[in-house]
Structures are given as C-alpha cells and as structure tokens.
Amino acid sequence: MGIYEEIKYLLAKENITLTAISKELQQRNHEKLTLSNLSRKIKSQTIKFEEVREIANILGYHIKFEKNK
C-alpha cells in the first residue's frame, strides 16, 4: 500500500477529511499548505516525511520503523 492509500485509509478510519487535516497543518506550521497542494503531494508521493509525521500526529498515530523479519 502506498502513502496515498495509507493516508486515505486512516482518514476514513478516523472519520476526518483531508480538508480538516490541511487546515490543522496550516494552523500548526503557519504555512500555506492548501488542500489542493496537500492532495497533489500525497497523490504524486512527493510529500515530505515531516508532513506525513504531522498528519499521523493529528490523527493520533505515530510512525514506527520495524526491522524486517
């Protein structure tokens, strides 16, 4: 599953929209990360790791690296 599918899955699971995430990111970072820019970054997989971490944090998740078995 790619980042687009992962984020979409978590948004649906937590019943929150990408619009709400975009607004929260703008408030936290004081950046102009518009909904269209965020959506484009996710779909094209050019989103920065820190932005993904922030989205996860907003949704109440953290990113964990695990060694392959």
C-alpha positions in Angstrom: 0.0 0.0 0.0 1.4 3.4 -1.0 1.3 6.6 1.1 -1.9 7.8 -0.8 -3.8 4.6 0.2 -2.4 4.7 3.8 -3.5 8.3 4.4 -6.9 7.8 2.8 -7.4 4.6 4.9 -6.5 6.5 8.1 -8.7 9.4 7.2 -11.7 7.1 6.7 -10.9 5.1 9.9 -10.7 8.3 12.0 -13.7 9.9 10.1 -11.8 13.1 9.3 -11.4 14.9 5.9 -8.2 15.9 4.1 -9.7 19.5 4.3 -9.6 19.3 8.1 -6.1 18.0 8.1 -5.0 20.7 5.7 -6.5 23.4 8.0 -4.8 21.9 11.1 -1.4 21.7 9.3 -1.8 25.4 8.3 -2.5 26.4 11.9 0.4 24.3 13.3 3.0 25.3 10.8 1.8 28.8 9.7 2.3 27.7 6.2 0.1 27.9 3.1 -0.3 24.2 2.6 -3.6 24.4 0.8 -5.9 21.5 0.3 -5.0 21.2 -3.4 -1.3 21.3 -2.6 -1.6 18.7 0.1 -3.7 16.4 -2.1 -1.3 16.8 -5.0 1.7 15.9 -2.8 0.0 12.8 -1.4 -1.2 11.6 -4.8 2.2 12.2 -6.5 4.0 10.8 -3.5 6.2 13.9 -3.2 5.0 14.6 0.4 7.8 15.2 2.9 8.3 12.8 5.7 7.8 15.5 8.3 4.4 16.3 6.7 3.4 12.7 6.9 4.5 12.6 10.5 2.4 15.7 11.2 -0.6 14.1 9.6 -0.1 11.0 11.6 0.2 13.0 14.8 -3.1 14.9 14.0 -4.8 11.6 13.5 -3.4 10.3 16.8 -0.8 7.9 15.3 3.0 7.7 15.3 5.2 6.3 12.7 7.3 3.3 13.8 10.1 1.6 11.9 10.4 -2.2 12.4 13.2 -4.4 11.2 12.2 -6.9 8.5 11.9 -10.5 9.7 
